Amino acid sequence: MKLPISCLLLPIVISSCATSAVEGSDTVSDLLYQYQDSILCHTADYSDTVEIKYAKGLKVDYKADGIQISICNPDPAATNTKVETFKISKPSKRFVCTTALQLGNFEVLGLEHLIVGTNSLKNLFSDRIREQIKNGQTIRIGKEGNFDLETVIASKPDYIFVSASKHGGFEALKNCGIPLIKHHGYKETNPLGQAEWIKLVGLLTGETRRANAVFSDIEKKYNTLKTEIAKKKSTKKRPSVVSGRQIRDGWYFVGGNSYMAQLFCDAGANYVMAGNKESGGVTLDFETVYAKGIHADFWQTDGSFDGEYTLQTLAAEDERYAAMDAFKNKRVLFCNLAKTPYRELAGVQPHLLLADFVKAFHPDMLPHYTPHYYKLIK
């Protein structure tokens, strides 16, 4: 099979600083700072059998008549945990994706050419998929709630990936007679569990060796950095971090059992809302979160902003923000969703997210690393 763009898997490489080094940590240096031959050029070294290690919503069983896939909502707070199963007997080569993260699952594997249809995403960062849309290889199927069913059928997909928690017209897609697969990856609370859903794409496309190779690389980078951070627990005080900010009627923040909260922990920080047991986003009154976060060392938040988002921009939203320690010490981490492929790729690049936070929380660990998503604003 022809490999894409000279076998380069650019999203997996953390940095192009080939000669950089982290003092006292050759392993981290080797993993994070050196260009290596693309992992896609060495897929033959990996198993053709998929093993699920972290994802709670994905199960694979090898049967005599094919591969049985079982999927369910991995969210611990989910009330509907129905398990859906289907079997794979041969590889499929035509897919429709309806969310950015689903696209990212194909992008990180270099399998964008298998996407024949996608909905009208406002912020699409993949140059390759943009080119495929331009030349008609990938078609737009409309927006949520207003899908063009004739266009969907004309694209002749083998499967349509849908979002499990959205109902904006996805039910109508059932009328197309094409199997729907609910992609629950974004509901995983373990960062590696979310990324592991690329193995589902590997199974469906017959590219299991490729998926195993790419995930192994992600896993190695994430766990190596996590281990190095864990060694600092006994030698340095862990910084504290607060998340989110006021959105309409309350302060929106990530729950204490969420994917992002796990990233904070793995990056060596204490999350001020760790006592909250929610696994997704939570809204509380401004004063409650403000009281807990006013003295936090760091502050993580995100949003779509046209232009450069600065501390002044943040303070203009609510003057009370300026009294927070993280604001005064210029330790606010912001991800601009309008300028980064966060929605597409962050879910399958947890090692980059982890490195972004480590860079901020422990700058001595990654002195030459350039953040990809979350950056300290000025």
MOQUI-V313548 format. One record per residue. N is the residue number from 1. PHI is phi in whole degrees, -180 to 180 (none if undefined). Layout:
# MOQUI-V313548
N/PHI  N/PHI
This chain:
# MOQUI-V313548
1/none  2/-70  3/-91  4/-77  5/45  6/54  7/65  8/-91  9/-113  10/-61  11/-62  12/-85  13/-80  14/-74  15/-156  16/-97  17/-80  18/-64  19/-102  20/-71  21/-149  22/-100  23/-57  24/79  25/-144  26/-63  27/-63  28/-64  29/-59  30/-61  31/-74  32/-97  33/-120  34/-117  35/-65  36/-124  37/-55  38/-54  39/-62  40/-68  41/-83  42/-130  43/-65  44/-64  45/-80  46/-111  47/-69  48/-91  49/-102  50/-92  51/-122  52/-93  53/-110  54/-120  55/-68  56/-90  57/-101  58/-134  59/-137  60/-126  61/-127  62/-92  63/-111  64/-63  65/-102  66/145  67/-99  68/-94  69/-107  70/-119  71/-129  72/-154  73/-76  74/-82  75/-62  76/-58  77/-92  78/-66  79/-92  80/-107  81/-111  82/-58  83/-94  84/-111  85/-125  86/-156  87/-116  88/-112  89/-111  90/-154  91/-66  92/-114  93/-128  94/-138  95/-137  96/-112  97/-114  98/-119  99/-138  100/-64  101/-63  102/-61  103/-60  104/-61  105/-61  106/-79  107/-59  108/-67  109/-96  110/70  111/-117  112/-59  113/-65  114/-88  115/-88  116/-98  117/-156  118/-152  119/-80  120/-83  121/-80  122/-66  123/-114  124/-112  125/-99  126/-67  127/-63  128/-68  129/-69  130/-59  131/-66  132/-65  133/-67  134/-64  135/-92  136/87  137/-69  138/-120  139/-111  140/-86  141/-105  142/102  143/-110  144/-55  145/88  146/-147  147/-72  148/-90  149/-65  150/-64  151/-67  152/-59  153/-64  154/-66  155/-76  156/54  157/-77  158/-81  159/-144  160/-121  161/-83  162/-127  163/-85  164/-69  165/-101  166/-108  167/-128  168/-76  169/93  170/-66  171/-62  172/-65  173/-66  174/-62  175/-70  176/-78  177/75  178/-111  179/-57  180/-102  181/-120  182/-80  183/-91  184/-95  185/-54  186/-69  187/-91  188/-68  189/-93  190/-94  191/-53  192/-72  193/-65  194/-65  195/-66  196/-67  197/-66  198/-64  199/-68  200/-64  201/-63  202/-61  203/-66  204/-66  205/-94  206/78  207/-110  208/-68  209/-63  210/-63  211/-65  212/-64  213/-66  214/-66  215/-66  216/-59  217/-67  218/-62  219/-61  220/-64  221/-65  222/-63  223/-70  224/-66  225/-66  226/-60  227/-65  228/-63  229/-67  230/-59  231/-67  232/-83  233/-55  234/-86  235/-111  236/-137  237/-69  238/-78  239/-71  240/-106  241/-142  242/-115  243/-124  244/73  245/-173  246/-65  247/-127  248/55  249/-94  250/-170  251/-85  252/-92  253/-142  254/-86  255/-66  256/-68  257/-108  258/-87  259/-55  260/-69  261/-62  262/-66  263/-63  264/-58  265/-63  266/-67  267/-87  268/84  269/-126  270/-98  271/-84  272/-68  273/-107  274/-62  275/-71  276/-73  277/-100  278/-74  279/-103  280/-123  281/-79  282/-134  283/-120  284/-128  285/-64  286/-52  287/-62  288/-65  289/-73  290/-60  291/-64  292/-79  293/-102  294/-61  295/-106  296/-66  297/-70  298/-131  299/-139  300/-107  301/-155  302/-151  303/161  304/-97  305/-140  306/-88  307/125  308/-89  309/-87  310/-123  311/-61  312/-65  313/-61  314/-65  315/-64  316/-69  317/-74  318/-163  319/-63  320/-68  321/-59  322/-64  323/-86  324/-76  325/-59  326/-62  327/-67  328/-62  329/-94  330/57  331/-122  332/-100  333/-99  334/-126  335/-113  336/-87  337/-67  338/-84  339/-122  340/-129  341/-81  342/-56  343/-64  344/-80  345/-116  346/-60  347/-65  348/-108  349/-131  350/-62  351/-66  352/-74  353/-61  354/-60  355/-64  356/-59  357/-73  358/-62  359/-56  360/-79  361/-71  362/-137  363/-58  364/-71  365/-74  366/-130  367/-64  368/-106  369/-79  370/-105  371/-59  372/-99  373/-119  374/-97  375/-130  376/-70  377/-94  378/-115
